[in-house]
Amino acid sequence: MIAASAILAGYESIRRLLDPAPLTYPLVVIAAGIIGFAGNELVASYRIRVGKRIGSAALVADGFHARTDGFTSLAVVIGALGVIAGFPLADPLVGLLITVAILVVLRGAARDIYQRLMDAVDPALTEKATATVSGTPGVLEIEHVRLRWIGHRITADAGIVVDHDLDLVAAHQITHEAQHRLVHEIAKLADATIHVSPAAAPGLDPHADLAHHDLPPQG
């Protein structure tokens, strides 16, 4: 829909440049533009706020689209004022500027949606999750930390190394604490799976049986 808006705005602007037509009722156009801006900004703010709260990239993109529609309405007001001032080409020229603005929004929305479809997560969020897990008492080393989006929620998968002589209860307690910290630190985290591995010791390689498969180490 954003792309269709850009195409329509560009087409109509070029048509008005090639075949100028007088702007009728410019005062009505100005009033409609102001009302349109106010209405679209209210809708945009609401959609963006809710989209960020529930983790919906599509709703956030739709909110920015509504905000662009609002600024488009203001641009229409500027075009109408230009026509009133004796510059009839102001209307189609503003229309071309609107087209460019919509294309900018389209680029950002397409990028955000594509990244979400590819399970992309903000690298800063992954760094925060890594720091959270590594700061858990008893964690000696981080093997991996991965985050991914599933719908509007994030899931985490991490591998940690603990002391090799810990019993099962103590190792479980460390993983439970790491999971607990992730839930508190990472917004919209729905689930966290923590793989635990014992630290290497003389005569002990916890991943020896899988070494010939070239698999990532996991407990």
ZASE-61519 format. One line per field, with one value per atom (N, C-alpha, C): residue in three letters; atom name; y negated, x negated, z negated. Coordinates in Angstrom, 2 decimals. Last residue first. Example, Ala and Ser with C-alpha at 12.3 -4.5 7.8 and 13.67 -1.06 7.14 Angstrom:
! residues 2
residu: (SER,SER,SER,ALA,ALA,ALA)
atome: (N,CA,C,N,CA,C)
c2: (2.25,1.06,-0.03,5.69,4.50,3.30)
c1: (-12.85,-13.67,-12.90,-13.19,-12.30,-13.20)
c3: (-7.08,-7.14,-7.87,-7.80,-7.80,-7.80)
! end
This chain:
! residues 219
residu: (GLY,GLY,GLY,GLN,GLN,GLN,PRO,PRO,PRO,PRO,PRO,PRO,LEU,LEU,LEU,ASP,ASP,ASP,HIS,HIS,HIS,HIS,HIS,HIS,ALA,ALA,ALA,LEU,LEU,LEU,ASP,ASP,ASP,ALA,ALA,ALA,HIS,HIS,HIS,PRO,PRO,PRO,ASP,ASP,ASP,LEU,LEU,LEU,GLY,GLY,GLY,PRO,PRO,PRO,ALA,ALA,ALA,ALA,ALA,ALA,ALA,ALA,ALA,PRO,PRO,PRO,SER,SER,SER,VAL,VAL,VAL,HIS,HIS,HIS,ILE,ILE,ILE,THR,THR,THR,ALA,ALA,ALA,ASP,ASP,ASP,ALA,ALA,ALA,LEU,LEU,LEU,LYS,LYS,LYS,ALA,ALA,ALA,ILE,ILE,ILE,GLU,GLU,GLU,HIS,HIS,HIS,VAL,VAL,VAL,LEU,LEU,LEU,ARG,ARG,ARG,HIS,HIS,HIS,GLN,GLN,GLN,ALA,ALA,ALA,GLU,GLU,GLU,HIS,HIS,HIS,THR,THR,THR,ILE,ILE,ILE,GLN,GLN,GLN,HIS,HIS,HIS,ALA,ALA,ALA,ALA,ALA,ALA,VAL,VAL,VAL,LEU,LEU,LEU,ASP,ASP,ASP,LEU,LEU,LEU,ASP,ASP,ASP,HIS,HIS,HIS,ASP,ASP,ASP,VAL,VAL,VAL,VAL,VAL,VAL,ILE,ILE,ILE,GLY,GLY,GLY,ALA,ALA,ALA,ASP,ASP,ASP,ALA,ALA,ALA,THR,THR,THR,ILE,ILE,ILE,ARG,ARG,ARG,HIS,HIS,HIS,GLY,GLY,GLY,ILE,ILE,ILE,TRP,TRP,TRP,ARG,ARG,ARG,LEU,LEU,LEU,ARG,ARG,ARG,VAL,VAL,VAL,HIS,HIS,HIS,GLU,GLU,GLU,ILE,ILE,ILE,GLU,GLU,GLU,LEU,LEU,LEU,VAL,VAL,VAL,GLY,GLY,GLY,PRO,PRO,PRO,THR,THR,THR,GLY,GLY,GLY,SER,SER,SER,VAL,VAL,VAL,THR,THR,THR,ALA,ALA,ALA,THR,THR,THR,ALA,ALA,ALA,LYS,LYS,LYS,GLU,GLU,GLU,THR,THR,THR,LEU,LEU,LEU,ALA,ALA,ALA,PRO,PRO,PRO,ASP,ASP,ASP,VAL,VAL,VAL,ALA,ALA,ALA,ASP,ASP,ASP,MET,MET,MET,LEU,LEU,LEU,ARG,ARG,ARG,GLN,GLN,GLN,TYR,TYR,TYR,ILE,ILE,ILE,ASP,ASP,ASP,ARG,ARG,ARG,ALA,ALA,ALA,ALA,ALA,ALA,GLY,GLY,GLY,ARG,ARG,ARG,LEU,LEU,LEU,VAL,VAL,VAL,VAL,VAL,VAL,LEU,LEU,LEU,ILE,ILE,ILE,ALA,ALA,ALA,VAL,VAL,VAL,THR,THR,THR,ILE,ILE,ILE,LEU,LEU,LEU,LEU,LEU,LEU,GLY,GLY,GLY,VAL,VAL,VAL,LEU,LEU,LEU,PRO,PRO,PRO,ASP,ASP,ASP,ALA,ALA,ALA,LEU,LEU,LEU,PRO,PRO,PRO,PHE,PHE,PHE,GLY,GLY,GLY,ALA,ALA,ALA,ILE,ILE,ILE,VAL,VAL,VAL,GLY,GLY,GLY,LEU,LEU,LEU,ALA,ALA,ALA,GLY,GLY,GLY,ILE,ILE,ILE,VAL,VAL,VAL,VAL,VAL,VAL,ALA,ALA,ALA,LEU,LEU,LEU,SER,SER,SER,THR,THR,THR,PHE,PHE,PHE,GLY,GLY,GLY,ASP,ASP,ASP,THR,THR,THR,ARG,ARG,ARG,ALA,ALA,ALA,HIS,HIS,HIS,PHE,PHE,PHE,GLY,GLY,GLY,ASP,ASP,ASP,ALA,ALA,ALA,VAL,VAL,VAL,LEU,LEU,LEU,ALA,ALA,ALA,ALA,ALA,ALA,SER,SER,SER,GLY,GLY,GLY,ILE,ILE,ILE,ARG,ARG,ARG,LYS,LYS,LYS,GLY,GLY,GLY,VAL,VAL,VAL,ARG,ARG,ARG,ILE,ILE,ILE,ARG,ARG,ARG,TYR,TYR,TYR,SER,SER,SER,ALA,ALA,ALA,VAL,VAL,VAL,LEU,LEU,LEU,GLU,GLU,GLU,ASN,ASN,ASN,GLY,GLY,GLY,ALA,ALA,ALA,PHE,PHE,PHE,GLY,GLY,GLY,ILE,ILE,ILE,ILE,ILE,ILE,GLY,GLY,GLY,ALA,ALA,ALA,ALA,ALA,ALA,ILE,ILE,ILE,VAL,VAL,VAL,VAL,VAL,VAL,LEU,LEU,LEU,PRO,PRO,PRO,TYR,TYR,TYR,THR,THR,THR,LEU,LEU,LEU,PRO,PRO,PRO,ALA,ALA,ALA,PRO,PRO,PRO,ASP,ASP,ASP,LEU,LEU,LEU,LEU,LEU,LEU,ARG,ARG,ARG,ARG,ARG,ARG,ILE,ILE,ILE,SER,SER,SER,GLU,GLU,GLU,TYR,TYR,TYR,GLY,GLY,GLY,ALA,ALA,ALA,LEU,LEU,LEU,ILE,ILE,ILE,ALA,ALA,ALA,SER,SER,SER,ALA,ALA,ALA,ALA,ALA,ALA,ILE,ILE,ILE,MET,MET,MET)
atome: (N,CA,C,N,CA,C,N,CA,C,N,CA,C,N,CA,C,N,CA,C,N,CA,C,N,CA,C,N,CA,C,N,CA,C,N,CA,C,N,CA,C,N,CA,C,N,CA,C,N,CA,C,N,CA,C,N,CA,C,N,CA,C,N,CA,C,N,CA,C,N,CA,C,N,CA,C,N,CA,C,N,CA,C,N,CA,C,N,CA,C,N,CA,C,N,CA,C,N,CA,C,N,CA,C,N,CA,C,N,CA,C,N,CA,C,N,CA,C,N,CA,C,N,CA,C,N,CA,C,N,CA,C,N,CA,C,N,CA,C,N,CA,C,N,CA,C,N,CA,C,N,CA,C,N,CA,C,N,CA,C,N,CA,C,N,CA,C,N,CA,C,N,CA,C,N,CA,C,N,CA,C,N,CA,C,N,CA,C,N,CA,C,N,CA,C,N,CA,C,N,CA,C,N,CA,C,N,CA,C,N,CA,C,N,CA,C,N,CA,C,N,CA,C,N,CA,C,N,CA,C,N,CA,C,N,CA,C,N,CA,C,N,CA,C,N,CA,C,N,CA,C,N,CA,C,N,CA,C,N,CA,C,N,CA,C,N,CA,C,N,CA,C,N,CA,C,N,CA,C,N,CA,C,N,CA,C,N,CA,C,N,CA,C,N,CA,C,N,CA,C,N,CA,C,N,CA,C,N,CA,C,N,CA,C,N,CA,C,N,CA,C,N,CA,C,N,CA,C,N,CA,C,N,CA,C,N,CA,C,N,CA,C,N,CA,C,N,CA,C,N,CA,C,N,CA,C,N,CA,C,N,CA,C,N,CA,C,N,CA,C,N,CA,C,N,CA,C,N,CA,C,N,CA,C,N,CA,C,N,CA,C,N,CA,C,N,CA,C,N,CA,C,N,CA,C,N,CA,C,N,CA,C,N,CA,C,N,CA,C,N,CA,C,N,CA,C,N,CA,C,N,CA,C,N,CA,C,N,CA,C,N,CA,C,N,CA,C,N,CA,C,N,CA,C,N,CA,C,N,CA,C,N,CA,C,N,CA,C,N,CA,C,N,CA,C,N,CA,C,N,CA,C,N,CA,C,N,CA,C,N,CA,C,N,CA,C,N,CA,C,N,CA,C,N,CA,C,N,CA,C,N,CA,C,N,CA,C,N,CA,C,N,CA,C,N,CA,C,N,CA,C,N,CA,C,N,CA,C,N,CA,C,N,CA,C,N,CA,C,N,CA,C,N,CA,C,N,CA,C,N,CA,C,N,CA,C,N,CA,C,N,CA,C,N,CA,C,N,CA,C,N,CA,C,N,CA,C,N,CA,C,N,CA,C,N,CA,C,N,CA,C,N,CA,C,N,CA,C,N,CA,C,N,CA,C,N,CA,C,N,CA,C,N,CA,C,N,CA,C,N,CA,C,N,CA,C,N,CA,C,N,CA,C,N,CA,C,N,CA,C,N,CA,C,N,CA,C,N,CA,C,N,CA,C,N,CA,C,N,CA,C,N,CA,C,N,CA,C,N,CA,C,N,CA,C,N,CA,C,N,CA,C,N,CA,C,N,CA,C,N,CA,C,N,CA,C,N,CA,C,N,CA,C,N,CA,C,N,CA,C,N,CA,C,N,CA,C,N,CA,C,N,CA,C,N,CA,C,N,CA,C,N,CA,C,N,CA,C,N,CA,C,N,CA,C,N,CA,C,N,CA,C,N,CA,C)
c2: (28.46,29.40,30.21,28.10,27.86,28.90,26.90,27.53,27.13,27.53,26.56,27.22,30.31,29.64,28.60,32.15,30.72,29.94,34.79,34.33,32.84,35.28,35.67,35.26,34.49,33.69,34.01,35.86,35.16,34.43,36.92,37.84,37.19,34.63,35.51,36.40,32.76,32.80,33.74,32.83,33.07,33.18,34.36,33.49,33.73,35.06,34.89,33.89,35.07,36.35,36.27,32.20,33.22,34.58,30.58,30.92,31.97,28.10,29.15,29.34,27.58,27.08,28.25,28.89,28.83,28.30,26.95,27.87,27.77,26.34,26.27,27.34,24.23,25.47,25.34,22.75,22.66,24.05,20.99,22.33,22.20,18.94,19.00,20.42,17.04,18.31,18.23,14.43,15.41,16.70,11.11,12.46,13.45,8.45,9.31,10.71,7.36,7.09,8.04,8.72,8.67,8.51,8.85,7.86,7.69,10.87,9.53,8.48,13.09,12.69,11.26,13.26,12.92,12.41,14.08,12.77,12.32,16.64,15.64,14.23,17.92,17.76,16.66,17.87,17.20,16.94,19.44,18.03,17.25,21.89,21.26,19.77,22.43,22.21,21.51,22.74,21.69,21.39,24.93,23.66,22.51,26.95,26.51,25.15,27.21,26.77,26.25,28.17,26.89,26.34,30.62,29.61,28.24,32.09,31.69,30.56,30.78,31.80,31.24,29.76,29.44,30.61,30.12,31.00,30.63,28.25,29.64,30.53,25.14,25.98,27.46,24.39,24.29,25.23,22.59,23.55,23.30,22.32,21.84,22.97,21.17,22.26,21.71,20.21,19.91,21.17,18.66,19.95,19.64,17.04,17.03,18.45,15.35,16.53,16.47,12.75,13.16,14.45,12.07,12.37,12.84,11.92,10.67,10.87,14.46,13.59,12.28,14.76,15.68,14.93,13.71,13.34,14.51,14.76,14.72,14.33,14.96,14.47,14.53,16.79,16.48,16.02,17.30,16.68,16.29,19.74,19.01,18.37,20.15,20.85,20.15,18.39,18.40,19.13,19.47,19.13,19.17,19.79,19.59,19.09,18.97,19.13,18.80,18.30,19.71,19.96,15.59,16.31,17.79,14.02,14.90,15.63,12.61,12.04,12.89,13.95,14.08,13.52,13.12,14.52,14.65,10.36,10.81,12.24,10.31,9.75,10.22,11.44,12.11,11.62,9.51,10.86,11.61,7.39,7.26,8.63,8.42,8.09,7.97,8.58,9.81,9.57,5.86,6.71,8.04,4.97,4.46,5.31,6.16,6.67,6.19,6.90,5.81,6.36,9.74,9.08,8.00,11.39,10.50,9.84,13.19,13.40,12.51,12.46,13.22,13.45,10.88,12.15,13.06,8.67,9.47,10.84,7.72,8.18,9.03,7.00,8.04,8.60,4.93,6.14,7.28,3.03,3.56,4.87,2.54,3.05,3.71,1.52,2.76,3.38,-0.84,0.20,1.54,-2.28,-1.91,-0.78,-2.54,-1.89,-1.42,-3.96,-2.62,-1.86,-6.40,-5.57,-4.13,-7.19,-7.05,-6.16,-7.35,-6.35,-6.13,-9.52,-8.20,-7.10,-11.55,-11.26,-9.87,-11.53,-11.20,-10.81,-12.37,-11.07,-10.62,-14.95,-13.95,-12.55,-16.13,-16.02,-14.98,-16.00,-15.24,-15.08,-17.77,-16.36,-15.48,-20.14,-19.59,-18.11,-20.35,-20.25,-19.69,-20.60,-19.38,-19.23,-23.19,-21.98,-20.72,-25.12,-24.70,-23.38,-26.10,-24.84,-24.34,-28.56,-27.39,-26.06,-31.00,-30.05,-28.73,-32.82,-33.08,-32.16,-32.22,-33.28,-33.56,-30.03,-31.30,-32.46,-28.18,-28.50,-29.83,-28.10,-28.55,-28.95,-27.01,-28.38,-28.95,-24.47,-25.34,-26.79,-23.50,-23.65,-24.59,-23.48,-24.36,-24.58,-21.51,-22.87,-23.86,-19.34,-19.80,-21.22,-19.05,-19.46,-19.97,-18.14,-19.46,-19.98,-15.64,-16.61,-18.02,-14.49,-14.71,-15.74,-14.19,-15.20,-15.50,-12.09,-13.35,-14.47,-10.09,-10.63,-11.98,-9.60,-10.16,-10.77,-8.44,-9.70,-10.39,-6.10,-7.07,-8.43,-4.92,-5.23,-6.27,-4.54,-5.51,-5.88,-2.55,-3.82,-4.90,-0.50,-1.09,-2.43,0.07,-0.42,-1.09,1.04,-0.15,-0.77,3.31,2.24,0.94,4.81,4.42,3.26,5.32,4.46,3.96,5.62,5.83,4.83,5.59,6.12,6.39,4.37,5.79,6.40,1.78,2.48,3.98,1.01,1.20,2.00,0.88,1.79,2.05,-1.16,0.22,1.21,-3.33,-3.02,-1.57,-3.27,-3.11,-2.69,-3.74,-2.49,-2.23,-6.30,-5.14,-3.84,-7.90,-7.79,-6.56,-7.61,-7.17,-6.96,-8.80,-7.37,-6.83,-11.42,-10.69,-9.19,-11.99,-11.98,-11.25,-11.93,-10.93,-10.86,-14.18,-12.83,-11.75,-16.31,-16.03,-14.61,-16.13,-15.99,-15.61,-16.58,-15.31,-15.08,-19.23,-18.18,-16.81,-20.40,-20.55,-19.47,-19.69,-19.28,-19.34,-20.94,-19.47,-18.96,-23.62,-23.12,-21.59,-23.63,-23.95,-23.40,-23.06,-22.15,-22.36,-25.33,-24.03,-23.00,-27.17,-27.28,-25.97,-26.44,-26.23,-26.33,-25.82,-25.85,-25.62,-24.36,-24.95,-24.83,-25.01,-24.40,-25.10,-24.41,-25.31,-24.55,-22.33,-22.60,-23.50,-21.34,-22.12,-22.35,-18.81,-19.34,-20.11,-18.33,-18.31,-18.93,-18.51,-19.35,-19.45,-16.61,-18.01,-18.96,-14.31,-14.66,-16.11,-14.34,-14.52,-14.92,-13.91,-15.11,-15.39,-11.41,-12.59,-13.88,-9.78,-9.86,-11.13,-10.14,-10.52,-10.70,-9.10,-10.50,-10.98,-6.44,-7.31,-8.78,-5.53,-5.50,-6.47,-5.86,-6.58,-6.66,-4.10,-5.53,-6.34,-1.67,-2.16,-3.65,-1.50,-1.60,-2.14,-1.21,-2.37,-2.58,1.21,0.00,-1.27)
c1: (-25.69,-25.56,-24.30,-27.46,-26.27,-26.21,-29.50,-29.42,-28.16,-28.47,-28.78,-28.64,-30.04,-28.86,-29.27,-31.69,-31.85,-30.59,-31.83,-30.65,-30.71,-33.98,-34.12,-32.91,-33.08,-34.09,-34.16,-31.40,-30.79,-31.81,-32.97,-32.16,-31.56,-34.07,-34.91,-34.09,-33.11,-32.54,-33.30,-34.45,-33.00,-32.38,-37.23,-36.78,-35.29,-39.53,-38.09,-37.84,-42.19,-41.57,-40.09,-41.82,-42.77,-42.10,-38.82,-39.74,-40.71,-36.52,-37.50,-38.43,-33.41,-34.69,-35.65,-30.31,-31.35,-32.65,-27.59,-28.70,-29.70,-24.18,-25.29,-26.33,-21.97,-22.73,-23.94,-18.93,-20.34,-20.96,-16.44,-16.99,-18.48,-13.78,-15.24,-15.68,-10.99,-11.57,-13.08,-10.21,-9.18,-9.77,-11.03,-11.59,-10.52,-10.36,-9.60,-10.19,-13.62,-12.18,-11.59,-15.88,-15.53,-14.02,-16.08,-16.87,-16.44,-14.47,-14.36,-15.02,-15.24,-13.82,-13.66,-17.94,-17.57,-16.13,-17.73,-18.31,-17.94,-16.68,-15.93,-16.43,-18.78,-17.49,-16.67,-20.69,-20.97,-19.67,-19.38,-19.67,-19.96,-19.35,-18.08,-18.29,-22.06,-21.30,-19.98,-22.58,-23.26,-22.49,-20.99,-20.75,-21.39,-22.19,-20.83,-20.53,-24.57,-24.61,-23.24,-23.55,-24.26,-24.32,-22.42,-21.59,-22.25,-24.59,-23.49,-22.66,-27.72,-26.69,-25.54,-30.87,-29.58,-28.60,-33.28,-32.98,-31.68,-33.60,-33.35,-32.97,-31.90,-32.94,-32.60,-30.39,-30.49,-31.59,-29.48,-30.42,-30.50,-26.54,-27.45,-28.36,-24.64,-25.46,-26.47,-21.26,-22.62,-23.32,-18.64,-19.32,-20.77,-15.48,-16.93,-17.44,-12.91,-13.38,-14.91,-10.50,-11.88,-12.15,-7.36,-8.16,-9.56,-5.66,-5.94,-6.84,-7.08,-5.91,-6.32,-10.03,-8.96,-7.67,-13.34,-11.93,-11.06,-16.20,-15.41,-13.98,-19.58,-18.21,-17.50,-22.18,-21.43,-20.03,-25.36,-24.09,-23.39,-27.82,-27.06,-25.85,-29.56,-29.77,-29.04,-31.14,-29.96,-30.31,-32.32,-32.55,-31.23,-31.50,-32.92,-33.19,-29.04,-29.29,-30.76,-28.89,-29.09,-29.34,-26.65,-27.61,-27.69,-26.37,-25.71,-26.76,-27.52,-27.60,-26.93,-26.86,-28.24,-28.40,-24.18,-24.48,-25.88,-24.54,-23.67,-24.01,-26.12,-26.65,-25.85,-24.28,-25.56,-26.16,-22.27,-21.96,-23.24,-23.69,-23.14,-22.83,-24.22,-25.33,-24.86,-21.60,-22.37,-23.56,-21.03,-20.23,-20.96,-22.77,-22.95,-22.17,-21.72,-22.97,-23.21,-18.31,-19.26,-20.54,-17.73,-17.59,-18.65,-16.02,-17.09,-16.73,-14.35,-14.64,-15.76,-13.53,-14.78,-15.23,-11.38,-11.12,-12.34,-12.77,-11.95,-11.66,-13.96,-14.80,-14.01,-11.64,-12.54,-13.41,-10.65,-9.86,-10.73,-12.74,-12.35,-11.58,-12.77,-13.97,-13.59,-10.21,-10.61,-11.82,-10.37,-9.40,-9.79,-12.38,-12.55,-11.62,-11.19,-12.49,-12.69,-8.86,-8.77,-10.08,-9.89,-9.17,-9.09,-10.91,-11.81,-11.17,-8.57,-9.58,-10.58,-7.34,-6.71,-7.72,-9.09,-8.92,-8.31,-8.68,-10.01,-9.90,-6.00,-6.38,-7.72,-6.23,-5.48,-5.86,-7.55,-8.23,-7.55,-5.49,-6.73,-7.52,-3.66,-3.29,-4.51,-4.96,-4.83,-4.46,-4.54,-5.90,-5.90,-1.73,-2.40,-3.83,-1.49,-0.75,-1.44,-3.04,-3.40,-2.73,-2.20,-2.94,-3.35,-1.00,-0.15,-0.89,-1.47,-2.42,-1.68,0.08,-0.17,-1.18,0.83,-0.17,-0.51,2.45,3.09,2.14,0.40,1.35,2.04,-0.76,-1.53,-0.64,1.31,0.87,0.05,1.33,2.50,2.14,-1.18,-0.89,0.27,-0.72,-1.77,-1.53,1.27,1.56,0.55,-0.21,0.91,1.30,-1.87,-2.46,-1.38,-0.01,-0.63,-1.24,0.49,1.58,1.04,-2.00,-1.50,-0.37,-2.03,-2.92,-2.55,-0.11,0.12,-0.75,-1.36,-0.10,0.20,-3.40,-3.72,-2.49,-1.86,-2.55,-2.95,-1.10,-0.07,-0.70,-3.64,-2.90,-1.82,-4.17,-4.99,-4.34,-2.23,-2.16,-2.98,-3.17,-1.89,-1.71,-5.47,-5.60,-4.31,-4.24,-5.09,-5.24,-3.02,-2.18,-2.97,-5.27,-4.28,-3.42,-6.58,-7.24,-6.25,-5.48,-4.98,-5.64,-5.79,-6.86,-6.43,-4.02,-3.78,-4.83,-5.14,-4.84,-4.67,-5.34,-6.58,-6.31,-2.58,-3.47,-4.76,-1.69,-1.22,-2.14,-3.12,-3.24,-2.83,-2.25,-3.67,-3.86,0.52,0.04,-1.43,0.55,1.16,0.60,-0.70,-1.26,-0.73,1.12,-0.27,-0.89,3.48,3.48,2.06,2.55,3.11,3.07,1.80,0.77,1.28,4.24,3.21,2.15,5.55,6.10,5.05,3.84,4.14,4.64,3.88,2.62,2.89,6.60,5.97,4.68,6.89,7.64,7.00,5.19,4.91,5.63,6.46,5.09,4.75,8.93,8.89,7.48,8.07,8.76,8.70,6.96,6.13,6.77,9.22,8.07,7.18,10.71,11.24,10.11,9.08,9.30,9.85,9.23,7.98,8.17,11.26,11.52,10.26,9.22,10.49,10.63,6.46,6.86,8.12,6.27,6.46,6.92,3.73,5.17,5.33,1.24,1.67,3.17,-0.15,1.17,1.74,-2.60,-2.48,-1.17,-1.99,-3.06,-2.92,-0.01,0.36,-0.72,-1.50,-0.39,0.01,-3.22,-3.78,-2.68,-1.31,-2.15,-2.71,-0.21,0.66,-0.17,-2.53,-1.80,-0.97,-3.20,-4.13,-3.43,-0.90,-1.30,-2.24,-0.96,0.18,-0.19,-3.40,-3.16,-2.04,-2.96,-4.06,-3.83,-0.81,-0.66,-1.73,-2.02,-0.92,-0.69,-3.82,-4.34,-3.26,-2.00,-2.90,-3.44,-0.82,0.00,-0.86)
c3: (-25.49,-26.59,-26.48,-22.43,-23.23,-24.34,-19.84,-21.16,-21.90,-16.49,-17.53,-18.89,-14.76,-15.29,-16.31,-13.41,-13.20,-13.62,-13.92,-13.19,-12.89,-15.52,-14.10,-13.27,-18.07,-17.37,-15.89,-19.70,-18.56,-17.70,-21.70,-20.91,-19.67,-22.96,-22.13,-21.21,-24.69,-23.33,-22.41,-27.09,-27.09,-25.71,-27.84,-26.76,-26.59,-30.26,-30.04,-28.92,-30.87,-30.55,-30.28,-32.76,-32.31,-32.09,-31.51,-32.59,-32.08,-30.41,-30.11,-31.30,-32.07,-31.61,-31.38,-30.85,-31.88,-31.28,-29.59,-29.33,-30.48,-28.96,-29.90,-29.57,-27.30,-27.23,-28.15,-27.84,-28.22,-28.17,-26.25,-26.45,-26.71,-26.93,-26.86,-27.17,-25.75,-26.18,-26.05,-25.29,-25.62,-26.17,-25.69,-25.67,-26.14,-25.76,-24.85,-24.73,-26.75,-26.57,-25.53,-28.81,-27.39,-27.24,-31.63,-30.88,-29.43,-32.66,-33.22,-32.33,-31.18,-31.16,-31.67,-31.92,-30.55,-30.47,-34.59,-34.27,-32.85,-34.24,-34.99,-34.67,-32.91,-32.25,-32.92,-34.96,-33.68,-32.92,-36.88,-37.18,-35.90,-35.54,-35.92,-36.21,-35.37,-34.13,-34.43,-38.14,-37.36,-36.08,-38.76,-39.43,-38.67,-37.28,-36.94,-37.56,-38.68,-37.28,-36.84,-41.13,-41.09,-39.66,-40.29,-40.95,-40.86,-39.29,-38.41,-39.01,-40.62,-40.45,-39.63,-39.20,-39.80,-39.66,-37.95,-39.09,-39.81,-35.93,-35.55,-36.73,-35.94,-36.53,-36.32,-32.73,-34.19,-34.67,-29.88,-30.45,-31.95,-27.81,-28.84,-29.30,-25.14,-25.64,-26.63,-24.40,-24.83,-25.28,-22.83,-22.97,-23.31,-23.05,-23.22,-23.36,-21.28,-21.98,-22.01,-21.36,-21.13,-21.91,-19.65,-20.82,-20.41,-17.56,-18.26,-19.47,-15.71,-15.85,-16.48,-16.96,-16.58,-16.81,-16.47,-16.62,-16.20,-18.35,-17.12,-17.45,-19.47,-19.65,-18.31,-20.98,-19.76,-20.15,-22.09,-22.46,-21.17,-23.06,-22.05,-22.70,-25.23,-23.96,-22.81,-27.72,-26.84,-25.56,-30.95,-29.54,-28.79,-33.54,-33.27,-31.87,-35.74,-34.30,-34.03,-38.40,-38.07,-36.61,-38.07,-38.92,-38.56,-34.96,-35.93,-36.77,-32.93,-34.27,-35.34,-30.65,-31.13,-32.54,-30.35,-30.65,-31.24,-29.85,-30.94,-31.34,-27.58,-28.83,-30.03,-25.79,-26.06,-27.37,-25.78,-26.26,-26.61,-24.66,-26.01,-26.61,-22.13,-23.01,-24.46,-21.18,-21.35,-22.28,-21.09,-21.97,-22.23,-19.15,-20.52,-21.52,-16.84,-17.42,-18.85,-16.62,-16.81,-17.47,-14.61,-15.91,-16.01,-11.99,-12.42,-13.75,-10.72,-12.15,-12.66,-8.25,-8.32,-9.76,-8.85,-8.18,-8.24,-9.88,-10.78,-10.17,-7.53,-8.63,-9.60,-6.11,-5.60,-6.71,-7.73,-7.56,-7.05,-7.51,-8.82,-8.69,-4.71,-5.41,-6.73,-4.28,-3.62,-4.31,-5.82,-6.18,-5.56,-4.46,-5.86,-6.27,-1.90,-2.06,-3.50,-2.50,-1.92,-2.12,-3.33,-4.30,-3.80,-0.83,-1.98,-3.05,0.64,1.02,-0.11,-0.59,-0.70,-0.37,0.21,-1.21,-1.41,2.98,2.44,0.97,3.03,3.59,3.03,2.03,1.27,1.73,4.14,2.84,1.96,6.02,6.25,4.96,4.81,5.00,5.25,5.07,3.72,3.80,7.81,7.29,5.87,8.06,8.54,8.02,6.56,6.22,6.75,7.84,6.47,6.11,10.20,10.25,8.85,9.63,9.85,9.87,7.71,8.27,8.49,6.26,7.67,8.31,3.71,3.86,5.31,4.13,3.75,3.96,4.60,5.68,5.39,2.07,3.22,4.38,0.59,0.29,1.44,1.73,1.91,1.61,0.85,2.27,2.53,-1.90,-1.35,0.13,-1.99,-2.46,-1.88,-1.14,-0.31,-0.69,-3.32,-2.05,-1.09,-5.17,-5.36,-4.08,-4.02,-4.14,-4.36,-4.36,-3.00,-3.02,-7.05,-6.48,-5.02,-7.10,-7.79,-7.23,-5.68,-5.15,-5.80,-7.49,-6.18,-5.54,-9.50,-9.77,-8.47,-8.21,-8.58,-8.87,-8.05,-6.82,-7.10,-10.71,-9.98,-8.64,-11.16,-11.85,-11.16,-9.59,-9.24,-9.92,-11.05,-9.68,-9.22,-13.38,-13.45,-12.06,-12.32,-12.86,-13.00,-11.57,-10.56,-11.05,-13.95,-12.97,-11.91,-17.08,-15.71,-14.76,-19.88,-19.03,-17.60,-21.52,-21.27,-20.36,-21.61,-22.85,-22.63,-18.97,-19.74,-21.01,-18.37,-17.63,-18.37,-20.06,-20.29,-19.59,-18.91,-20.33,-20.61,-16.25,-16.55,-18.00,-16.57,-15.95,-16.29,-17.82,-18.47,-17.90,-15.90,-17.25,-17.97,-13.74,-13.64,-15.01,-14.70,-14.36,-14.33,-15.02,-16.15,-15.91,-12.40,-13.45,-14.68,-11.02,-10.72,-11.81,-12.17,-12.29,-12.06,-11.44,-12.85,-13.04,-8.61,-9.35,-10.80,-8.04,-7.68,-8.45,-8.87,-9.56,-9.29,-6.97,-8.40,-9.20,-4.56,-4.83,-6.30,-4.75,-4.72,-5.04,-4.63,-5.82,-5.89,-2.03,-3.21,-4.48,-0.48,-0.44,-1.67,-0.98,-1.42,-1.47,0.26,-1.18,-1.76,2.99,2.24,0.72,5.09,3.65,2.82,7.62,7.19,5.68,9.43,8.16,7.67,12.97,11.82,10.59,14.32,14.14,12.92,16.67,15.50,15.50,17.71,18.08,16.90,16.57,18.04,18.52,13.85,14.42,15.93,13.57,13.34,13.85,14.09,14.98,14.82,11.91,13.25,14.23,9.87,9.87,11.25,10.50,10.51,10.55,10.19,11.46,11.54,7.47,8.53,9.87,6.21,5.99,7.09,7.15,7.47,7.31,6.09,7.54,7.92,3.33,3.99,5.50,2.90,2.62,3.34,3.52,4.36,4.15,1.38,2.75,3.70,-0.72,-0.70,0.71,0.00,0.00,0.00)
! end
